[in-house]
Amino acid sequence: MLSFRGFGHSATKAARHFSNSSISISNLSSETVVPLQEPTEQVGGTASGDVSVGCQRKGGGNLERRLSRLKFPKQNAVVVIRKWIEEGHKVHKHRLIDIVRKLRRQKLFKQALEICEWMRVHGDFKLLPGEYAIHLDLISKVCGLSSAEKFFEDLPDQMKKVPSTWNSLLHVYVQHNLVSKAESLMEDLFARGLITCCIPYNHMVNLYITNGQLDKVPKVIEELKKNTLPNVVTYNLWLTACAEDGSVDAVKSAEKVFVDMEQRRIPADWMTYTILTNIYMKQGMVNRAKKILMDVENLGLISSVKDRKAFCSVITLWASLSDKDSVIRIWNQLKSTFPKMNDDEYSCVLASLIKTNDIKAAEAIYSEWETVSATRKIKVSNIMLSGYTQNGSMNEAEMFHDNAVKKGSNPNYITWELLAWGYLSQENKLGEVLNCLKEAFAALKKWKVDEKIIKAVFDKIELGGEIELAEKFLVMLRKAGYVTTWIYNSLIRTYAKGGKMPLIVLERMKKDRVEPDEETKELLISTSRLPVSSNGSPFV
């Protein structure tokens, strides 16, 4: 038997995503690896303790619709259920479980947990192991790890004799990146004889990939094959490990995994092929990547699935391969498969067309989005705006921005930052750059520092010896709560470029609680022989 404790516990690393792809480890984990073994047992009728009347419509929509409207933290699902009952309705447990699943997919975890809690304390409902597993997962998301562990400890004894609740706790440890606890729990599962399928192994593979412990993956796969049967998720994770390896042997390893999958007659899904596509792309094997991606279409792997993300993943990959015709082809296929596109799908195709430099096609699709979407979400407009700013087409960017605002879009930080980058690529537009950044800072309660744009702005200011603009930008950054030694050093270099000596720099740095370094001192000495600035640092 494999000892998971024996693998060792190396320091954790941040989760790494594939380059040039919408497929990530987190997607595999949350969407595929973690089907918390929701119950397949019959949950309707007397077997589950349901009350006899369903969630029919009456005055104000059905119960599911009412619960789905609870978007704000202070809104309580229990209040809605009680009101529903007071109106003369009764509820089926299986309908509530369906609602919980939908709320989870919408990331309305608090409301989903409130429904689970209500069912748990309600005497008429007999909960099954898979439903306790869902409950545990929600507690972890809403209340944290310790609360989830306490819930597991307090489970009825019979619920600790089935794999689903243990797998749910293992999933919680994987989500919290707790390698030691996950390995220890796997040992307990072995000891109790509760490993009945590949799910716990898949969890461990996912955890090791996330932590960069790729050397442990083959050992887990080997142990999995000894004790149970792998599934398509197992192979997708295994291929992901090959992709994360990034070495020249990644292709050979991935192809061996794929052959093993075929020999076991496990049907590949769209994700299998997109992971393979990524591996070939990362190794510069463009023709192979295109062939594999065409297989996704030819085998009907995206047209036959309900997962809309499959289409967006394939669209993104075709864009990475600079194939705009294929981007449009898959987009049209998506539109023919589903009656209505959402903002995320419009965002995907817009970003993909912009990546292939097909601005005209992107403009046409953006116009279509404007006619069908009622959201006016600025994130969609920002993608289109980026197409202009990245190409330095600032006249078009300005007109687009003005029209978007007139039509109801509210600019956010990203909007103004995109415009700032666009102006930064132009000559004599530093004033516009600072105006955009001023709006960007004002759009946020707390600015998450982006040193890349700060450095780019100061580099251009410094290059032109624009003393007044340097002082103005320093004041803006001070108000935003970010002043550093290197910013002051850039300010002094700007004075030097402009042939002037800055005044009371050390005093200003002390006031800003910034320590001078050796470069600061050398710069002050070198500028001390220059004429005093005529403006006397008016922006202090």
HUNOR-V115630 format. One line per field, one symbol per residue. ss: DSSP state (H for helix, E for strand, L for the rest). phi: phi as a letter, one per 40 degrees, with the letter a starting at -180 (. if undefined). psi: psi as a letter, one per 40 degrees, with the letter a starting at -180 (. if undefined). A space follows every 50 residues. Layout:
ss=???
phi=???
psi=???
This chain:
ss=LLLLHHHLLLLLLLLLLLLLLLLLHHHHHHHHHLLLLLLLLLLLHHHHLL LLLLLLLLLLLLHHHHHHLLLLLLLLHHHHHHHHHHLLLLLLHHHHHHHH HHHHHLLLHHHHHHHHHHHHHLLLLLLLHHHHHHHHHHHHHHHLHHHHHH HHHLLLHHHHLLHHHHHHHHHHHHHLLLHHHHHHHHHHHHHHLLLLLLHH HHHHHHHHHHLLLHHHHHHHHHHHHHHLLLLHHHHHHHHHHHHHHLLLLH HHHHHHHHHHHHHLLLLLLHHHHHHHHHHHHHLLLHHHHHHHHHHHHHLL LLLLLLLLHHHHHHHHHHHHLLLHHHHHHHHHHHHHHLLLLLHHHHHHHH HHHHHLLLHHHHHHHHHHHHHHLLLLLHHHHHHHHHHHHHLLLHHHHHHH HHHHHHLLLLLLHHHHHHHHHHHHLLLLLHHHHHHHHHHHHHLLLLLLLL HHHHHHHHHHHHHLLLHHHHHHHHHHHHHHLLLLHHHHHHHHHHHHHLLE ELLLHHHHHHHLLLLLLHHHHHHHHHHLLLEELLLLLLLL
phi=.ccccccgbcccbcdbbccfaccbdccccccbcbcdfdccccbcgccbgc cccccccafhgccdcccccccbdccbcccccccdccchcbbccccccdcd ccccccgcccccccccccccccccbbccdcccccdccccdccbhcccccc cccccddcccbbccccccccdcccccgbcdccccccccccccgbcbacdc cddccccccdcgcccccdcccccdccbabcbccdcccccccccccgcccd cccccccccdccccfcccbccdccccddcccccgcccccccccccdcccg cbccbccccdccccdccccccfbcccdccccccccccbcacbcccccccc ccccccgcccccccccccdccbcccfccccccccdccccccgcccccccc ccccccchcbdbdcdccccccccccccfbcccdccccccccccbcbccdb ccccccccccccdcgccccccccccdccccgabbccccccdcccccccgb bcbfccccccccfbccbccdcccccccccccccccgfccd
psi=hhhddeeigiiiiihiiiifiehidddddddddfgffiheiheiaddefi idhagiihgeiidddddeegeidehhddddddddddeeiiiidddddddd dddddefgddddddddddddehdehhiiddddddddddddddeidddddd dddeiiddeeeidddddddddddddefgdddddddddddddefeheaedd ddddddddddeegdeedddddddddddahiaddddddddddddddeieed dddddddddddddefhhiadddddddddddddeegdddddddddddddef edeeiehdddddddddddddefgddddddddddddedidhiidddddddd dddddefgdddddddddddddehedfhdddddddddddddeegddddddd ddddddeehhiaddddddddddddeiiffdddddddddddddeidhhhhg dddddddddddddefgdddddddddddddefhhidddddddddddddefi hiifdddddddefhhiadddddddddeeeiihhdefgee.
